[in-house]
Amino acid sequence: MQIVTVMSTQHDTALPDFQLGSLRDTFERDGFVIIRNLFREDEVNELRSQVDRYVRDVVPTLPKTAAFFDDYSKPETLRKMQSLDKHDDWFKGFMSEGKHVPLLEYFIRDGFVPQGLEWFNKLPYDKNFTPAHQDGFYWCRKPMIGCSLWIALDSVDESNACLYYARGSHKLGIMPHVSSNVLGFSQGLPDWDMKGPDAVACIMEPGDAIAHSAEVVHWSGVSTTDRSRRALATFCYGASTVRDEVAFARYKASLQAQLAAQDIDGKPVGT
Ligand SMILES: O=C(O)CCC(=O)C(=O)O
């Protein structure tokens, strides 16, 4: 079976060329594509155990802005962590050398620049939804070339808050967002119809992954189960892009105001 090596010279995606080509066709048509079994069981177990180590050893040393708990006195309420690659060597290596690197380069037809590695959870019976949004609104790149790979660490379906995508919405361009006041997702599209005909629910098993464009509209709902729903997501933008500093400053100001209102600041998690 022939293996395609894409822009990155050091790694390959370990996916056959016919599959890569058809995945990119879907990605470019719909704005997202599911890649089944991208990570083997042993790889998923390694990711889970590295996350456990990070939560145990690294999170207590970080500012509260790096790990969002509903209640900082209750470890079981951890719902989101950002920039794992900036706080830990193992995740830094994964971010810059994992199999997502050549894959995402292939999808975006540009060089991979790491934007950040994040961990998402939905807690049992979680009432927090993820507002409909476009990642590109947060990143403010010109031109808007960017992508992410959301890797399922648990089984996920409609009952424990799977991701939904508005198929084809990446062709609408980046739309105005407003403050959402949702912890971890500060900006959202105010009037997006989440029941529209183009909404696609992504039902996944551990090791499946979704690549999505920075322009596609996506969201997730609440959980009606006692199961958690953990995922790691690698975000990147194209090496040919630059940041729109004015738009980025506007986004940062909104984020800081929302965090301050929720009493989340630069103080260590353990305080
Ligand atoms: O996991 C979620 O609910 C949201 C994830 C997300 O917005 C993303 O990966 O861009």
Ligand as a Chemical Component Dictionary entry (heavy atoms), coordinates in Angstrom:
data_LIG
# 
_chem_comp.id                   LIG 
_chem_comp.type                 NON-POLYMER 
_chem_comp.pdbx_formal_charge   0 
_chem_comp.three_letter_code    LIG 
# 
loop_
_chem_comp_atom.comp_id 
_chem_comp_atom.atom_id 
_chem_comp_atom.alt_atom_id 
_chem_comp_atom.type_symbol 
_chem_comp_atom.charge 
_chem_comp_atom.model_Cartn_x 
_chem_comp_atom.model_Cartn_y 
_chem_comp_atom.model_Cartn_z 
_chem_comp_atom.pdbx_ordinal 
LIG O1 O1 O 0 -15.482 20.155 22.581 1  
LIG C1 C1 C 0 -16.253 21.094 22.382 2  
LIG O2 O2 O 0 -17.390 21.154 22.856 3  
LIG C2 C2 C 0 -15.843 22.240 21.511 4  
LIG C3 C3 C 0 -14.602 22.015 20.739 5  
LIG C4 C4 C 0 -14.296 23.141 19.816 6  
LIG O3 O3 O 0 -14.950 24.144 19.782 7  
LIG C5 C5 C 0 -13.158 23.001 18.930 8  
LIG O4 O4 O 0 -12.481 21.959 18.944 9  
LIG O5 O5 O 0 -12.905 23.954 18.166 10 
# 
loop_
_chem_comp_bond.comp_id 
_chem_comp_bond.atom_id_1 
_chem_comp_bond.atom_id_2 
_chem_comp_bond.value_order 
_chem_comp_bond.pdbx_ordinal 
LIG O1 C1 DOUB 1 
LIG C1 O2 SING 2 
LIG C1 C2 SING 3 
LIG C2 C3 SING 4 
LIG C3 C4 SING 5 
LIG C4 O3 DOUB 6 
LIG C4 C5 SING 7 
LIG C5 O4 DOUB 8 
LIG C5 O5 SING 9 
# 
